[in-house]
Amino acid sequence: PLVGGWFVTNHSWQWIFFLNVPIGIAAFVLGAIGLREHKEPAAGRFDVAGFVLSGVGLATVLFALSRGPSDGWGAPVVLIPAIVGALAFVALVWVETHIDEPMLALRLLNQRMFRRANIVTMLAFSSFVGLLFLMPLFLQELLGMTAFESGLVVFPQAIGIVITSQLSGRLYHTVGPRRLLVFGLVSISIVSLALLFVGFDTSMWTIGLIMFVRGLALGFVFVPIQAAAYANIEASDTGRASAIYAALRQFAASLGVALLATVLIEATSRISEGASTEAQVRDASLDAFHFSFFVGSLLVLAAGAAAMMIRDSDAARSMRGYVAPEPTPEEIVGVE
């Protein structure tokens, strides 16, 4: 947010796309030097049907989600891609569960820990990205900040995440994921409610402090949920699990943006009805943002409720002191 805001304010918004170039080059060099190559003995055949259906489904649904808030959810440009995407996903699930070597190993969702971790991730990530979408609009369009100033206000959240991610990573092995997740998600929901009291006269420092504390709470979510998600995933299935986890997380990000953008547009339209003066319109816009922040807080609280379903015992393999159970006679025979 900080560097991107500086480019937008002082140069051109097109420059934000070039920021990835040096980072990508550095990642390529570090990967070539420091990563050990790993190859599975049987990679499987290329799943053409899964490749096509997943591409069509994701592209059309994400397109519909991106256009829905502005064009209306009943508009043909939104409704048709949404229907096509839904049908593609239905076909994808059928295909991937009826072939021997699917591109997306949906069977992994039968694992309770992996399934519940993905549910929590989707709810938490949709709220996280949705708020990141709302904040620059709120700071720039309503409070009159520049893109660089809004980046300064949002950036402390990243610092908070870095600080507590180290702490939660160390606590995870003894405390377990459930308590860390519930504490983090409930804290995020409470801290996000502080945004309901932000007004036109609120200083940048106050909003930045709210974002910093929110980042501290987020640090107790990101590390535990990812560690728990892969707790029972075998090494041979790590790539397949990563594909599902990453796809659902990206889908959740788009869903969160679409949801909170729709809430903001609808709330602005309803609250501003009858507003005749510029001051009344501004007050109505502020109330609409406050309501959107409230909905975002409820979304995080829903993730906290979902985290209550997670059992530390299901993530025992990723915690300190775990001892693998002795194989059963049936398993020994199977291996032989």
Disulfide bonds with the S-S distance in Angstrom:
none
